[in-house]
Amino acid sequence: MVSTVEQPRPVGSSGWTARRIVTDALLTVTTLLMIVAILAIWANRQLLNPGAWSSTSTSLLQNQKVREATANFLVDQLYNNVDVGSLLSSRLPQQLQPLAAPAAGALRNAAVQGTELALSRPLIQNLWAQANRAADQALVSIVNGGNRHVSVNGGAVTLNLSTILDDVASRLGISASLGAKLPPSAANLVVIRSNQLKLVQDIGGALKGLAVVLYILVPLLYIVAMVIARERRRKTLMAIGCSAIVAALAVLLARSLTIRAAANTLTHDESVRPAVRAVASIATGLLTDIAVAVILIGAVLVVAGWFAGPSRFALPARRWLAPYLEANPVATYGVVVVALLLIFIWQPIPATGTPLGMIVFTVLALIGTEALRRQTRTEFGTAAPSGGESPGAGTVPAAPLPAADPAGAELSPPAREPAGQ
């Protein structure tokens, strides 16, 4: 008979073949694209989604550092644009009017503390979320090609805090409609200036397109790498997992460096830097979630590739599982489905709580399970047991363990002799 065992390659021929060069080059390019894909998906889901940003803004105001900075900003705007001393003097008896100026100064610290307390209340946080949603909706409108409704603010995207400033004024006993009397700059934080709109429009449009294209292209390139690899597919699968992990770690490193740079670049006031760091950290929280999801998926691929290999643990484990996998396919898939359901209920990462994520993970898990069943059947020639036999009974004797060539590539197990030869 003709043996199916691959002949060892000559020494020196196991190096960089054309297929390996193409596969490795493809994985390198795809790793870089994966980094861009993670960033684009985050921007599309976080910055260009008013609902998501409104929810994130609430998390911002729940941070003490952000509340302190916001309270100081609002009180500063109030005192810079209103003569609080004169207002207090007009409401005091004549004999107490000389005390108005000192009272206004003393009232400033109390105003900051009172404003910070107010910012922790649901009512003010709801106003804050609405203001952030409106600002992000203006940003999305610009990215989508229209900016007419933001031109009323001088062509700039602003965060309007006049309603919250009214609440601060009323707490000081000044006026509940003070925001309407102040200049627009007093209660508005400029998010994007008019001379930046075209740049933001171009970048935002590119990010939206990249998020869609790379969401499809990156997995497709990984599949192409697997097809090209042929006899190195197991190692290529592990390389794909490592590629995803490296890309996600690069994104996490870039995020950490960006948060530090933002705190040092956006303000020279040391007292404000903790708030800037907190804002940058919370605003990029979804980016961390996406990167962690990619790391977990990459780790699963690495473990799957390793378990399919000739390691000292993997081979005996596959040999032990082989009869059970062959004899109980329904139970095998049932265990996988139950494990997936537990993961979906737990939701360790956001992707496990979305319909698309559930479908993708389920399909991958079922494909991986079937691949494992076929591999163990090929390696160990396991036959389904009959009648009431135990799962290990009725099996064909196991084939010799697959050999490995000096380069580390697995070789096929020897073919079986037909009965009677």
N, C-alpha and C positions, 0 to 999 in steps of 0.2 A: 504494500500500500504506500501511498504518497503521504509523507509526514507534513503536517501543517505548521510545524515549529519553524519560526523564522530563524534564518541563519545569522549568527553574530556578524555584525559589520566589521570590516577590517579596521584595525587600529588607525586612528586618524581620520576615518570617514564619518565618525559620529559627531562631528563638530557642527559648524554653522552651515546647514543645508539651506537651499533656497527657500523651502517652505518655512523653516524655523526663522530665517531672517525676516520674511514677510510677516509671519505671525507676531514676532516680537515687535517689529516696527508698528504693526497695527495696534497692538496693545498699548504701546507708548503713546501713540496719537490719541487713542480712545481714553487713556487716563487723563490727558490734558483736557479733552472734550468733556469728560465727566466732571472735572472741576468747574468748568464754565456752566455745565448743565445744572449743577447743584445751586450755583449762584443765581442763575436765570430763573429756576423754579422758585427759589426763595423770594426773589424780587417780584415775580408775577403773583405769588400767593399772598405776600405780606404787604409790599409797598403799593401794588396796583390793585388792591382789593379793599375798598372802603370799609366793608363789614369787618374784615380781619384786622385792619389797622385800628378801627374803633375799639375792638375788643382789646387789642394790645395797648392802646392808650389808657384804658382803665387800669391795666397792670402797671403802667408807668406811674399813675397818680397814687397807686397803692404803695409805691416805694417811698420811704421816708425822705431820702436824699432829694428825690424829685419834688416832693411836696414842699420841702424847705425852700428849694430854689424857686419854685413857682410862687410861693407865698411872698418871698422877698421881692420878686419881680413885680407882682401885682401891687404891693404896698409902695414900692419905689415909684411905679407909674402913677399911682394916686397922688403921692406927695410931690412928684415932679410937675404934675399938671394941674394941681388944685392947691390953693392957699388954704390949707386945713386950719391954720391958726385963725384966719379971718372968718371962716365959716363958723368955727366954734365961738369966736367973739360975738358974732351976730346973734347967737342963741343964748348967750349968758347975760345975766343981769349986769347993769353998768358997773357996779362996784367990783364985779368979778372978771370983767373983760381984760384987765392987765395980765390975768393968769392964763389967757387963751394960748399964747405962744408957748410957754413952758408945758402946758397940758398937751399941746399938739405933739411936742417932742417926746414926752413921756408916753403918749398914746401910740407912738410908732411901734415900739417893741410889742406892746399888747396887741396891736393890729396884726403884726406878723404871726404871733402865736394863735390869735383867733382865726386868721385866714388859714393857717396850716391845719387847724382843727376842722374848719369848715370843708377843706379839701378832702378830708377823710370821710365825709358824709356821703351817702348814696346820691342825694339830690345834686350836689355839686359835681360829683364824679360823672353823673349822667349828663350834665351840661358840658363837662369837659369832653366826654366821649362824642357828643353831638358836634362840638366844635372841631374835633379831630376828624370826624367823618366828613364834614363839609370840606375841610382843607384837602383831605385825600381824594374826595370826589372831584374837586377842582383839578388836582394833579392828573387823575385818570382822564378827565375831559381833555386836558392838554395833550396827553400822550395819544389819545384817540383822534387827534387832529383838529380839535376845536378848543378855542380859549376865549370865546366871546363873553361868557358869563363870569370870567375872572378879570376882564378888562376894567370892571368897575372899581377894582382895587389898584388901578394903575398898572394892570397887566401882571400883577404879582399874585402868587399863592400865599395866603396868610392864614394864621390860626387866630380866629376872632375870639377873644376872651372878655368882651364887653359885658356879657351877661354875668360872668363870674365876678368881674370888677364891680358891677352894681351891687352884688351881694356883699362884697367886702365893704363898700361905702355905707350900705345900710347898717351893717354891723357896727360901724363907727358912728352911726347916727347922723350922717351927713346928708345923703340923698339916695333914694332907691333908683333914680333914673340918671345917675351921674354919667354912665357910659355913653349916653346919647349926646352929652354936652362936651365930651372930650374929643380931641383931635383923633383921627383914625389910627395914627401911629401909637397912641397911648395904650390901646387895648388889643393891638394886633401884633403877633409875632410873625415876621416875614419868613416863610418857609423857602420860597423860590422867588428871586427877583426877576423883573421883566427882561433883563438882558440875558437871563439864563434859560428862558422858556424854550427857545429853539433847541438848545443842547439837551434839555430834559426830554423834549419831545422825541428827538432822534434816539437818545439812549433808551428811553422807555419803550419805543416801538421796536427797537432791536431786541430788547430783553423779552418782550412778548413773543416775538417770532422765534428767538432762540429756545425759549422754554418749550415750545411745541416741537420744533425740529429736533432738538437734542434729546427730548424725551423718547423719541422714536429712533433716532440715529444711533445713540450710544448702545442700547441693547442689540441693535441690528449689527453693528460692527463687532461686538463680542461674539455673536453667533457666527459671523463670517470667519473670525479667527478660529473658532472651534472647527468649522468645516475644513479650513485650510490645514489645520494641524494634523489631521488623520491619526497616525499612530501615537501622537503626543497629546491626544485630546484630554487625558486625565490631568496631565501636568498643565495644559493650557487652561483647564477649568480652574485649577488652583491659582494660576497666574491671573486669571480674570478676577477672582476673589481678592487677591493681593492688590490688583490694580484699583478696584473699588475702594479698598481700605486706605491705600495711599492717597487717593484723590480726596476722600473725606477728611483724612487727617490734615492734608494740606489746607483744606477749607477752614478747619477748626483753628489751625495755626494762624492763618490770615485773619480770621475773625478776632483772635486775641490781640494780634499786633494792631489791627485797625482800631479796636476799642482804646488801646493805650495811646495811639497816635491822635485819635479824636479828642481825648481829654487834654492833650498837650497843645493841640493846634487850634481848636475852636475857642478856647478861652485862656486868658493869662491870669485869671482870678483863681487862686488856689482853693478858695472856699466853694467855688462852683464846679470844680473838676470832678468831685465824687458824683455829683448829679449827672454830669455829662457821661461819665463812665456807666452809670446806672441806665441812662437812656439808651446808649449804644448797646449795652448788654441785653436789655429787655427787647429792644427793637430787632435784634438779630437772634432772639431765642428760637424762632422757627428754623433758622438756618442750622442751628445746633441739632434740632430734632431731625432735620432731613439728613444731615451728615451722619448722625448716629444710626439712622435707619440704613443708610448705605453701608456703614461699617458692619452692622449685623448681617446684612445680606451677603456681603463679601466673606465674612467669617463662616457662614453656612456653606458657601461654595468651596472654600478652602477645606473645611472638614469633610465635605462630601467627596472631594477629589482625593483627600488623604485616605478616607475609609475605603475607597475603591482600589487602593494601591497595595503593594506587596509588603507593607510594614508588619512587624512581629505581632502587633495587636490586631490589625485589620483582617488579616487572613484567617486566623482562628475564629474571630468574631463572625465573619461571613460564613465560614464553614458551619458554625453553630446555628446561625440564623437560617441557613439554606432550607432545611426541611420544613421549617415552620412557615417561611415565606411561600414555598411552593404548595404546601398542603392547605394553607388557610388564607387564600387571597382576600376573601371578604373581610375576615377579621383583621388582616394586615392593613387594608385601606381604612377600615373602621377605626383602628387605633390612630392612624394619621389624621383622620377627620376630627376625632375627639381632641387630639392635641392641638389642632388648628383652632378649634372652637374655644378652647381654653386660652389660647394666645389672643384671639380676637376679643374675648371678654376682658382679658387683662389689659390689652392695648399698651404694650411696653413702648411702642413708637406710634406716632400719628398715622402712619401708613396702614397699620393693622386695624384702624378704626374707620377706614374709608371703603366704600364698595369696590373701587378699582383695586385698591391694595389687597383686599380680601380675595378677589378673583385671581390676581397675579400670584399671591403666595400659595393659594390652593392649587393652581395649575402647576406651579413649580414643584410643590411637595408631591403631588400625584405622579408627575413625570419622573421625579427622582426615585420614588418608591418603585415604580415599574422598572426603571433602569437597574435598580439594585436586585430586583427579583430575576431579571434576565441574566445579569452578570453571575449571580450565584448558581443559576441553572446551568449556565455554560461552563463555569469553573468546576462544579462539583457533581454535575449530572444528576441532580435531585429529581426523583419522580414522585408524584403525588401518592400518598399511602392509600390503601384500599380498606374498605369495611371499618372494623373497629380497631385497626392497628394504631399504635402510637405514632405521633408525627415523625419520629425518626426511623420507623420501620418501613420496609419496602423500598428503600433507596438504593440506587445503583452505587457501587463503591466509588468513593471520591477519586477524581482524577488527580494526577500529580500536581503539586503546586506550580503555578506559572513561574518560569525562570525570568531572570532579568539580565539584560546585556550589560557590559561594562559601563555604558553611558547612562544607565538607569532607566531605559525604556522597557516597559513590560513586554514579554513575549507571549504569544498565544499558547494555551495548553495543548499537549499532544493529542492528536485525534485518536478515537477509540478503534480498536480492531473489531471488525464485524464478527459476529458470532460464527464460530466454526473455522476461522482462519488460523 
